[in-house]
Amino acid sequence: MRNFLLLLLFAFGTTTCSVSYQFNGASINYQETPNIDIRDFQNQALLVYPPLIQKLNEGVKDMFTRRTKLKFTTINPSMELEGEIVRYDLTPLAVQENNLASQTRLTMAVKFRFRNNKRTGQDKDETISAYRDFSSSLSLDSVQDQLIEELIKDIVDQIFNATMSNW
Protein backbone atom coordinates (compact mmCIF):
# COMPACT_ATOMS: atom_id res chain seq x y z
CA MET A 1 0.00 0.00 0.00
CA ARG A 2 2.84 2.38 0.88
CA ASN A 3 4.54 1.79 -2.49
CA PHE A 4 1.25 2.38 -4.27
CA LEU A 5 0.79 5.73 -2.48
CA LEU A 6 4.35 6.77 -3.35
CA LEU A 7 3.79 5.81 -6.97
CA LEU A 8 0.51 7.71 -7.02
CA LEU A 9 2.15 10.77 -5.42
CA PHE A 10 5.00 10.62 -7.95
CA ALA A 11 2.57 10.33 -10.88
CA PHE A 12 0.48 13.23 -9.58
CA GLY A 13 3.57 15.38 -9.04
CA THR A 14 4.90 14.81 -12.54
CA THR A 15 1.59 15.66 -14.20
CA THR A 16 1.02 18.91 -12.32
CA CYS A 17 4.54 20.30 -12.49
CA SER A 18 6.60 21.11 -15.49
CA VAL A 19 10.24 21.97 -15.64
CA SER A 20 11.65 23.88 -18.57
CA TYR A 21 15.31 23.86 -19.48
CA GLN A 22 16.95 25.88 -22.20
CA PHE A 23 20.33 24.65 -23.35
CA ASN A 24 20.88 27.36 -25.94
CA GLY A 25 21.37 30.25 -23.51
CA ALA A 26 18.32 32.09 -24.82
CA SER A 27 15.92 33.64 -22.36
CA ILE A 28 12.96 34.75 -24.46
CA ASN A 29 9.33 35.32 -23.60
CA TYR A 30 7.79 34.48 -26.99
CA GLN A 31 4.37 35.79 -25.98
CA GLU A 32 5.84 39.22 -25.27
CA THR A 33 8.49 39.25 -28.00
CA PRO A 34 7.47 36.89 -30.81
CA ASN A 35 9.47 38.46 -33.64
CA ILE A 36 12.65 40.27 -34.61
CA ASP A 37 13.95 42.43 -37.44
CA ILE A 38 17.57 41.58 -38.24
CA ARG A 39 18.84 44.17 -40.68
CA ASP A 40 21.81 43.41 -42.86
CA PHE A 41 25.08 44.43 -41.26
CA GLN A 42 27.24 46.81 -43.30
CA ASN A 43 31.01 46.82 -43.81
CA GLN A 44 32.74 50.00 -42.67
CA ALA A 45 36.19 48.48 -42.15
CA LEU A 46 39.14 49.85 -44.12
CA LEU A 47 40.20 46.40 -45.36
CA VAL A 48 37.39 44.90 -47.43
CA TYR A 49 37.02 41.20 -48.17
CA PRO A 50 33.81 40.88 -50.23
CA PRO A 51 32.52 37.51 -48.87
CA LEU A 52 32.90 38.71 -45.27
CA ILE A 53 29.70 40.74 -44.99
CA GLN A 54 27.52 38.10 -46.64
CA LYS A 55 28.90 35.37 -44.37
CA LEU A 56 28.33 37.53 -41.28
CA ASN A 57 24.73 38.32 -42.25
CA GLU A 58 24.00 34.66 -42.98
CA GLY A 59 25.65 33.60 -39.72
CA VAL A 60 23.59 35.99 -37.59
CA LYS A 61 20.28 35.05 -39.20
CA ASP A 62 21.11 31.35 -39.09
CA MET A 63 21.93 31.53 -35.37
CA PHE A 64 18.59 33.16 -34.54
CA THR A 65 16.75 30.68 -36.75
CA ARG A 66 18.41 27.64 -35.19
CA ARG A 67 18.36 28.72 -31.54
CA THR A 68 15.08 30.59 -31.18
CA LYS A 69 11.46 30.43 -32.29
CA LEU A 70 11.46 34.12 -33.26
CA LYS A 71 9.80 35.05 -36.53
CA PHE A 72 11.53 37.51 -38.84
CA THR A 73 9.56 40.64 -39.69
CA THR A 74 10.15 44.23 -40.75
CA ILE A 75 6.68 45.41 -39.71
CA ASN A 76 6.40 46.52 -36.09
CA PRO A 77 9.02 44.10 -34.71
CA SER A 78 9.21 43.45 -31.00
CA MET A 79 13.03 43.37 -31.26
CA GLU A 80 15.53 44.87 -33.72
CA LEU A 81 19.18 44.08 -34.45
CA GLU A 82 21.53 45.97 -36.73
CA GLY A 83 25.19 46.84 -36.96
CA GLU A 84 28.36 47.10 -38.96
CA ILE A 85 31.83 45.66 -39.23
CA VAL A 86 34.06 48.44 -37.91
CA ARG A 87 37.38 46.63 -37.95
CA TYR A 88 38.94 43.98 -40.16
CA ASP A 89 42.70 44.25 -40.17
CA LEU A 90 46.08 42.59 -39.81
CA THR A 91 48.63 43.24 -37.07
CA PRO A 92 52.17 41.83 -37.04
CA LEU A 93 53.07 39.96 -33.83
CA ALA A 94 56.14 38.33 -32.30
CA VAL A 95 58.84 40.32 -34.07
CA GLN A 96 62.00 38.25 -34.50
CA GLU A 97 65.63 39.37 -34.52
CA ASN A 98 65.47 40.04 -38.27
CA ASN A 99 62.67 42.59 -37.62
CA LEU A 100 60.11 40.38 -39.33
CA ALA A 101 57.00 39.12 -37.57
CA SER A 102 56.63 35.38 -37.11
CA GLN A 103 52.90 35.70 -36.42
CA THR A 104 50.14 37.88 -37.82
CA ARG A 105 46.82 38.62 -36.11
CA LEU A 106 43.60 39.01 -38.08
CA THR A 107 41.11 41.02 -36.02
CA MET A 108 37.44 41.63 -36.70
CA ALA A 109 35.19 43.96 -34.69
CA VAL A 110 31.45 44.43 -35.05
CA LYS A 111 29.39 47.21 -33.56
CA PHE A 112 25.79 46.21 -33.04
CA ARG A 113 22.62 47.83 -31.75
CA PHE A 114 19.88 45.75 -30.22
CA ARG A 115 16.52 47.22 -29.34
CA ASN A 116 13.80 45.41 -27.43
CA ASN A 117 10.69 47.43 -28.25
CA LYS A 118 8.76 45.74 -25.44
CA ARG A 119 11.40 46.17 -22.70
CA THR A 120 13.64 49.17 -23.27
CA GLY A 121 15.90 48.27 -20.35
CA GLN A 122 17.30 45.42 -22.45
CA ASP A 123 18.61 47.64 -25.26
CA LYS A 124 22.30 47.27 -26.11
CA ASP A 125 24.83 49.24 -28.14
CA GLU A 126 28.15 47.39 -28.06
CA THR A 127 31.27 46.64 -30.03
CA ILE A 128 32.60 43.11 -29.87
CA SER A 129 35.69 41.63 -31.44
CA ALA A 130 37.52 38.41 -32.12
CA TYR A 131 40.93 37.60 -33.52
CA ARG A 132 42.94 34.70 -34.86
CA ASP A 133 46.70 34.43 -35.21
CA PHE A 134 48.46 32.71 -38.09
CA SER A 135 52.02 32.20 -39.23
CA SER A 136 53.47 35.11 -41.16
CA SER A 137 54.99 32.60 -43.55
CA LEU A 138 51.45 32.04 -44.87
CA SER A 139 49.67 34.52 -47.10
CA LEU A 140 46.37 35.99 -45.96
CA ASP A 141 44.76 34.62 -49.13
CA SER A 142 45.67 31.06 -48.13
CA VAL A 143 44.13 31.25 -44.62
CA GLN A 144 41.52 33.99 -44.85
CA ASP A 145 38.46 31.82 -45.59
CA GLN A 146 39.15 29.49 -42.67
CA LEU A 147 39.92 32.37 -40.32
CA ILE A 148 36.79 34.33 -41.16
CA GLU A 149 34.65 31.24 -40.55
CA GLU A 150 36.14 31.06 -37.04
CA LEU A 151 35.88 34.81 -36.43
CA ILE A 152 32.27 34.97 -37.59
CA LYS A 153 31.27 32.00 -35.42
CA ASP A 154 32.87 33.67 -32.40
CA ILE A 155 31.28 37.06 -33.08
CA VAL A 156 27.84 35.64 -33.86
CA ASP A 157 27.94 33.67 -30.60
CA GLN A 158 28.84 36.86 -28.72
CA ILE A 159 26.03 38.83 -30.37
CA PHE A 160 23.50 36.09 -29.64
CA ASN A 161 24.55 35.78 -26.01
CA ALA A 162 24.57 39.56 -25.49
CA THR A 163 21.10 40.02 -26.95
CA MET A 164 19.15 36.87 -26.06
CA SER A 165 20.47 35.96 -22.62
CA ASN A 166 19.50 37.61 -19.38
CA TRP A 167 22.35 36.79 -17.03
N, C-alpha and C positions, 0 to 999 in steps of 0.2 A: 504493500500500500504506500509506503514511504517513497519508494522508487517511482511509483506511478505519479504521486503528487509532485515530485521533483521534475519528472518529465513533462507533466502538464504545465508547471510553472515556467520551465524553460521554453516550451512551445509558445505559451502566452507572451512571454517576454520578447521573443524574437519576432512575433507578428505585430507587436505594438510599438516597437522601437526600430528606428533605422539609423544606421551609421553611414555617413558619407565621407569617403576619402578622395582626395584629389592628388594624383601623383605627378601632375604636370606643373605644379606651382601656381596655377591660375586660381584667383579668388574672385569669381564673377557672379553677380546676381543677375541672371538672365532675364528675370521678370522686369527688373529696373533698367538694365542696359542690354537690350537684345541685339543691338547692331553697332557697327563701326564703319567709319569712312577712313580707309587707308589711302592717302594720296601718294602718288609717285614721288619718291625722293629725287632730288636734283643733285647734280655734280657741280660743286663750286671749288673743287680742289685744283691746284695749279697743274699737277701731273694728271693727265686724262688717259685712262685705259677704257676704250669704248664698251667692252662687255661688263665692266664693273657695275654700272648703275642698273642695268637690266637684271643682273644676278642679285643685287641687293634688293630690288623691288620684288622680285619673285620670291626670294628667301623670306622677306617679312610677311608677305601675303600667305605663303605656304605655312609658315609657323602658326599664324592665327587660324588658318583653316584646319590644320592638324590638331591643335591643342585647345581649341575652344569651339563653342557652338554658335559663336557670333555670326550674324549675317552681314554681308557687305552691302552698304547703301551710301548714296550721296545725298539723299533727301532726308533732312532732319535726323541726322545720326545721333545716337546717345553718346557715342565716343568718337573722337577724331585723332588721327595720327598723321604727322607729316614731318619732313625734315630734309636734310641735305648732307652730302659728303663734304666736309670742310677741310679734310686733310687726307692726302694719299701721296706719300713721299718716301724717299730712300735716305738713310743716314749711315755713313760709314762707322763701323765699330772696331774695337780691338786693333788699333794701329800697331803695326809691327816695326821692327828696327829699320826697315827700308822705307818707312813712311807710307806704306800701303796698308789698307785695312784688310784684315783676314775675314771679317764678317760684315754683312750689310743688314740693316734693319728696314723692313718695309712696314710702315705705319699707316693705319687708316683710322680716321675719326669721323664720327657722324653726330651731327646736332639734330635732335628731334624735339618735337613739341607734341605733347599728348594732352588732350582736353576731354574730360569727362563732363558732358553737358548735364548730367543728372546730379553729380556730386563734385562741385568745383574745388573742393579741398584736395582732390586727387590729381589735379593738373600737374604736369611736369614739363620742364624746359631744360634739357640736359645735353651735354656733349659726352659721348662715350668713345673709347678708342680701344684698339687692339693692335698688336704687332707680331711679326714673325721675323726671325733672323735666318739668314742663309749665308753660305760660303761666298765670299767675294770672287772666288774663282769661277763661279757660275754666273751666267748672264741672267738679267731679270726676265728676259723673254723665255728662258728655259724653265723657270720656276714660278713665274707669275700666276698662271692659272691655278696651280695647286695652292699657292699661298693665299690667293683671294678667296678660294673656297673655304679655307680655314678661318680667315679674317671675317668673312661674312657670317659664317656659322657663329663665331664668338660674338660678334656685334648684334646679330639678330637675337641670340639668347639674352644678351644684356638688355636690349630694348623690350623684349617680351617680359622679362622678369621685372623691369622697372615700371612697366605700365599695367601689368595684369596681376601682380602679386601685392598683397597688403601684408607686409611683414610687421 
